[in-house]
Amino acid sequence: MNRKFSTSALIVCGLLAACDGPRENAGEKADAAVNASGVIQDGPQERLGEIQDRTAKDRTKAIEAQADAAEDRADEIKTSADQRADALESQAKALRQQAKGQARALDQQADAIRGK
């Protein structure tokens, strides 16, 4: 659910030009302070900040992808263990039924020997 929200937020952010990251905003302010003319343009600090923001965002995506992969692997392991446990429970049930049948036959044989 959080992934859907994050993806939606990123899409909205990408569609809106005013969705700058903190480093880009800081760079824009630094460029504005240096620029005495007051004309707002993408300066070197803003571009550098934008690159740093993208790098941080990509790093976060990579970490999330790694965590998602680990969670997926954990789910696979749990599913596999559940399937093996179910199979063992079925085998145990069959062995118990077989043992009961053999015990019943031996009890009948003992009764026959005793003449009951």
N, C-alpha and C positions, 0 to 999 in steps of 0.2 A: 504494500500500500504506500509506503514512503517513497519507493522508487517511482511510482506513478506520479506522485505529487512533485518530486524533484524534477522529473522529466518535464512535467507541465510547466513548472516554474522556469526551467531553462528555456523552454520554447517561448514562453511569454517574454522572458528577459531578452531573448534573441530578437523578437519582433519589435521590441521597444528600444529606440535609440538611447533613451535616458537610463538604461540599466547598466551603468558602469560599475566595475568592481572597485574595491577600496584603494587598490594601488593605482589604478587609472585615475581615480578622482584626486588622489594626492599628487600625482604627476601633473594633472591639469592645473591644480592650484599652484604648483611650483613653476610651471611654465607661465602662468598668468602673472606671477610675482616678478619673473624675469622680464616679461614682455611689457615694456613701458608704453607701447602704442595703444594698448587696451583692446587690440583686435584679437578675438579668440580664434585660435587655430589649434590643430593638433600639433603640439610641440613634442620635442624628443622625450621629455619626462613622462608625458601622458602616454606616448606610444610604448615606452619602456614599461610603464605601469600596466598598460593593457596586456602586454606580452606576459608579464609576471602574473597577472590575474588569470590569464588563459592557462598558464603553466600550473598554477595552484588548482584550478578547476579540473584540469586533466589528471593531475596527481590524485585528487579526490575521487574522480571517476575510476581510476585504476585501482585505488584502495577498495572502493565499493565493489568493483568487479571481482577482485580477489576474495573479499569477504563473502560475496554471493556464491562464488565457486566453492568455497569451503563449506558453506551452509548446504549447498546442493549435494556435495560429497557426503556430508553427515546424514542427510536425508536418505541417500542411496544405501549407506551402511545400515541405518535403522530398518529400512524396508527389507534389505537382504536378511538381516538378523531375524526379523519378524517372520519372514517366509520359512527360514530354516527351523525356527522354533515351532511354527505350525506343523511342519512336516514331522518333526520329532514327536510332537504331541499326538499326531495321528498314528505314528509307529507305536508309541507307548500304549495307546488305546487298543490297537490291534493285538499287541503282545499280552495285555491284560485279559482281553477276551479269549485269546488262545489258551492262556494259563488257566482261566476259569473252566474252560471246556475240558482241559486235561485233568484238572483237579476233580471235576464232577465225575469224569469217567473212572478215575482211580478210587474215588469214594464209593462209587457203585460196585467196583471190583472188590473193594474191601468188604462192603456189605454182603456181596455174594459169597465171599470166602467165609464170612461169619455165619452165613445162612440166614440173613435177615431179609 
